[in-house]
Amino acid sequence: MFAVEIDYINLSKLTHERQNKVKNWVEHGVRSTFVTLGPLNQKRLPVTLKPRYFAFEPVPWASVKRGQNDGIELHFHRYASTQSLLKDWSLYHELAHLYHPLFSYDNFWLSEGLATYLQNIIMLNNGVVDHQEFLMRLKAGLQRGALQTNHITGPLNIVSDNMWSLNAQQRVYWSGTAFFIQAQLALKKHNSPYKTIEALVKKYQSCCKHPTHSAKQFIAHLDKLSQSAIFSTLYSQYIKRTDFPKISNLQLSQLRF
């Protein structure tokens, strides 16, 4: 079914009925991600399941587990409905992380911004959200990022390096998302062989990804593949910026693909 084999860990902790529900959810997420970003360049995909009896949302926590085969860990409400799991962003977000290497903490704004941007693209491309909800999610996230920047100040790389202690996820994630929105708008105007961020990431993952690549090396590859200086130029503008990027509603509307 997939170019990679999904290895479920802790699946036996669920009843047979819930096992099928979770497998359908994960396989839908993997299939949707592959539609947008292409198959992962690895043979196996470990998926560690952490079902919870009590949770206030379908997927209260999820993360990437790096290793010989990069995988994901999903903490989810074992009684969540199939529809609520499919609509939750967490699975798409963590799967998107598997298309880039692990970056240093001061560059988490870049990795989290990429995964946040791509999760929304994946959900849009696969009909999980429509274009109106896609725009609404981006607007709301950018507003949260701007609001948090008002009271969590300092250069973005320093805030990113201390994201957990500062509880600065909104500024970090959405500054990075703004980076990729601006890069996407620039790509559309540039005579590049790849017109979208997802097409670039798909190509990078298939041709060039290496687990030791730094954020700057990743950026250099995106520049090379796009035959531009879009990413390095934006990176130099973002890495130490102290303000939140201004993205207008008009710019968001221009993200139509």
matplotlib code that plots the C-alpha trace (Angstrom):
import matplotlib.pyplot as plt

x = [0.0, 2.8, 6.4, 7.3, 6.0, 4.3, 5.5, 2.9, 4.3, 1.8, -1.1, -2.0, -3.0, -6.2, -9.2, -9.5, -12.1, -9.9, -6.9, -8.7, -9.7, -6.2, -4.7, -7.2, -6.3, -2.5, -2.7, -4.9, -2.3, 0.6, -1.3, -2.3, 1.3, 2.7, 0.2, 1.7, 5.3, 6.0, 6.9, 9.5, 13.0, 13.1, 11.9, 10.0, 8.0, 7.8, 4.6, 4.6, 1.1, 0.3, -3.4, -4.9, -8.0, -8.5, -7.7, -9.3, -8.5, -8.1, -4.3, -2.9, 0.8, 2.8, 6.5, 9.2, 11.5, 14.8, 16.7, 17.8, 14.3, 12.7, 9.3, 6.6, 5.0, 1.2, -0.5, -4.2, -7.6, -8.5, -12.2, -11.8, -14.0, -12.4, -13.5, -11.9, -8.7, -8.7, -9.3, -6.6, -3.4, -0.9, -0.3, 0.2, 2.6, 4.8, 4.9, 6.0, 9.0, 10.3, 11.1, 13.9, 16.8, 16.8, 18.0, 19.6, 17.4, 18.1, 16.7, 13.6, 11.6, 12.6, 11.7, 8.5, 7.5, 8.0, 6.0, 3.2, 3.0, 3.1, 0.5, -2.0, -1.0, -1.4, -4.8, -5.9, -4.6, -6.4, -9.8, -9.4, -10.0, -11.4, -9.7, -11.7, -10.7, -7.1, -7.0, -8.7, -6.2, -3.3, -4.8, -5.5, -2.0, -0.3, -2.4, -1.3, 2.3, 2.1, 0.4, 3.0, 5.8, 4.6, 5.6, 8.2, 10.9, 14.4, 16.0, 14.1, 17.1, 17.5, 13.8, 13.8, 16.8, 14.8, 11.3, 10.3, 11.4, 9.8, 6.7, 7.2, 5.7, 3.3, 6.0, 8.5, 6.1, 4.3, 7.4, 8.7, 5.3, 5.5, 8.9, 7.6, 4.5, 6.8, 9.1, 6.1, 4.9, 8.4, 8.6, 5.4, 7.1, 10.4, 11.3, 12.0, 11.5, 9.6, 6.7, 5.7, 7.4, 6.0, 7.4, 10.8, 10.7, 9.6, 12.6, 15.0, 13.8, 14.3, 17.6, 19.5, 18.3, 21.0, 20.6, 23.5, 22.4, 22.2, 19.6, 21.9, 22.7, 19.0, 18.5, 21.3, 19.8, 16.4, 18.2, 20.0, 16.9, 14.8, 17.7, 17.2, 18.5, 15.0, 15.6, 19.0, 17.9, 14.8, 16.9, 19.3, 16.3, 14.5, 17.3, 17.7, 14.6, 12.8, 9.5, 6.8, 6.5, 3.6, 1.5, -1.5, -4.9, -4.1, -0.8, -2.6, -5.2, -2.4, -1.4, -4.0, -2.4]
y = [0.0, 2.4, 2.8, 2.3, -0.2, 1.2, -0.4, 0.1, 0.0, -0.6, -1.3, -4.3, -1.9, -1.2, -3.3, -4.8, -2.2, 0.7, -0.8, -0.6, 3.0, 4.1, 2.3, 4.0, 7.4, 6.9, 5.4, 8.3, 10.7, 8.9, 8.6, 12.3, 13.4, 11.2, 12.8, 16.2, 15.5, 12.2, 8.9, 9.0, 7.8, 5.1, 1.5, 1.6, 4.1, 3.4, 4.8, 4.6, 4.8, 6.3, 6.0, 8.1, 7.5, 11.2, 14.1, 17.4, 17.1, 14.2, 14.4, 16.3, 15.6, 14.2, 14.2, 12.9, 10.1, 10.3, 7.1, 4.7, 5.0, 8.3, 7.8, 9.5, 9.2, 9.9, 10.6, 10.4, 10.0, 6.4, 7.3, 10.0, 9.7, 8.9, 12.2, 14.2, 12.3, 12.9, 16.6, 17.0, 18.7, 16.8, 13.7, 15.8, 18.1, 15.3, 13.5, 16.7, 16.9, 13.6, 15.4, 17.5, 16.8, 17.7, 21.3, 23.0, 24.6, 28.1, 27.1, 25.4, 28.4, 27.1, 23.4, 24.2, 26.8, 24.4, 21.6, 24.0, 25.4, 22.0, 20.5, 23.1, 22.4, 18.7, 19.2, 21.5, 19.3, 16.2, 17.8, 17.7, 21.5, 23.7, 26.9, 29.1, 27.1, 26.9, 30.7, 30.9, 28.6, 30.6, 34.0, 32.8, 31.3, 34.4, 36.5, 34.3, 34.6, 38.4, 38.7, 36.6, 38.5, 41.6, 40.1, 37.5, 39.8, 39.3, 37.9, 35.0, 32.6, 33.3, 32.9, 29.7, 28.3, 28.9, 28.1, 25.6, 27.6, 30.8, 28.9, 30.8, 28.2, 30.6, 33.1, 30.4, 28.3, 31.1, 33.2, 30.2, 29.8, 33.4, 32.7, 29.9, 32.0, 34.7, 32.2, 30.7, 34.1, 34.8, 31.4, 32.1, 35.2, 33.5, 31.5, 28.3, 24.7, 24.3, 26.6, 25.5, 24.9, 21.3, 20.6, 21.8, 19.8, 16.7, 17.1, 17.8, 14.7, 12.4, 13.8, 15.5, 15.0, 14.0, 13.6, 15.8, 18.7, 22.0, 24.6, 26.6, 23.6, 22.9, 26.5, 26.3, 23.2, 24.9, 27.9, 25.5, 23.5, 26.6, 28.3, 31.4, 33.2, 33.4, 31.2, 32.4, 36.0, 35.4, 33.4, 36.3, 38.6, 36.2, 34.6, 37.5, 39.5, 40.9, 41.8, 39.5, 39.4, 41.3, 39.0, 40.7, 39.1, 39.9, 38.0, 35.0, 35.1, 34.9, 31.5, 29.9, 27.1]
z = [0.0, 0.9, -0.1, 3.6, 6.1, 9.1, 12.3, 15.1, 18.6, 21.5, 19.1, 21.3, 24.1, 22.1, 21.4, 17.9, 17.0, 18.2, 16.5, 13.2, 13.9, 14.8, 11.8, 9.5, 11.0, 10.7, 7.2, 6.1, 7.4, 5.8, 2.5, 2.6, 3.4, 0.5, -1.9, -1.1, -0.3, -1.9, -0.2, 2.6, 1.6, 4.3, 4.4, 7.7, 9.7, 13.4, 14.9, 18.7, 20.1, 23.5, 24.1, 26.9, 28.9, 29.6, 27.2, 26.4, 22.6, 20.2, 20.1, 23.1, 22.3, 19.4, 18.5, 16.2, 17.2, 15.3, 14.6, 11.9, 10.7, 11.8, 13.4, 15.3, 18.7, 19.1, 22.4, 21.7, 23.3, 22.9, 22.7, 20.1, 17.1, 13.7, 12.3, 15.1, 14.7, 10.9, 11.4, 14.0, 12.7, 14.9, 12.7, 9.5, 11.4, 12.8, 9.4, 7.7, 10.1, 8.7, 5.4, 7.0, 9.3, 13.0, 13.4, 16.4, 19.0, 17.8, 14.4, 15.7, 14.3, 10.9, 11.4, 13.3, 10.8, 7.9, 9.6, 10.5, 7.0, 5.4, 7.8, 6.5, 2.9, 3.4, 5.0, 2.2, -0.6, 0.7, 1.5, 5.3, 5.3, 2.6, 1.3, 3.7, 6.8, 5.5, 5.4, 8.8, 10.4, 9.0, 10.0, 13.6, 14.0, 12.7, 15.1, 18.0, 17.0, 16.7, 20.1, 21.8, 20.2, 22.1, 25.5, 24.6, 23.1, 21.8, 18.6, 17.1, 17.3, 21.1, 21.7, 19.7, 21.6, 24.9, 23.5, 26.1, 29.2, 27.7, 26.6, 23.3, 20.9, 19.3, 18.4, 17.3, 15.2, 13.5, 12.8, 10.9, 9.2, 8.0, 6.6, 4.4, 3.4, 2.2, 0.5, -1.3, -2.5, -3.8, -5.5, -7.4, -9.0, -9.7, -12.7, -10.7, -11.7, -8.4, -7.8, -4.3, -1.0, -0.9, -4.4, -3.2, 0.0, -1.9, -4.2, -1.3, 0.6, -2.5, -3.7, -1.0, 2.6, 5.1, 8.8, 9.6, 7.5, 9.4, 8.9, 6.8, 4.6, 4.3, 3.2, 0.7, -0.9, -1.2, -2.9, -5.2, -6.1, -6.7, -8.6, -6.5, -3.4, -1.9, 1.1, 2.2, 1.8, 4.0, 6.5, 7.0, 7.6, 10.1, 12.2, 14.5, 14.0, 17.0, 15.4, 14.1, 10.3, 8.8, 6.5, 5.0, 4.1, 0.5, 0.7, 2.3, -0.5, -3.0, -1.7, -4.0, -5.9]

ax = plt.figure().add_subplot(projection="3d")
ax.plot(x, y, z, "-o")
ax.set_aspect("equal")
plt.show()
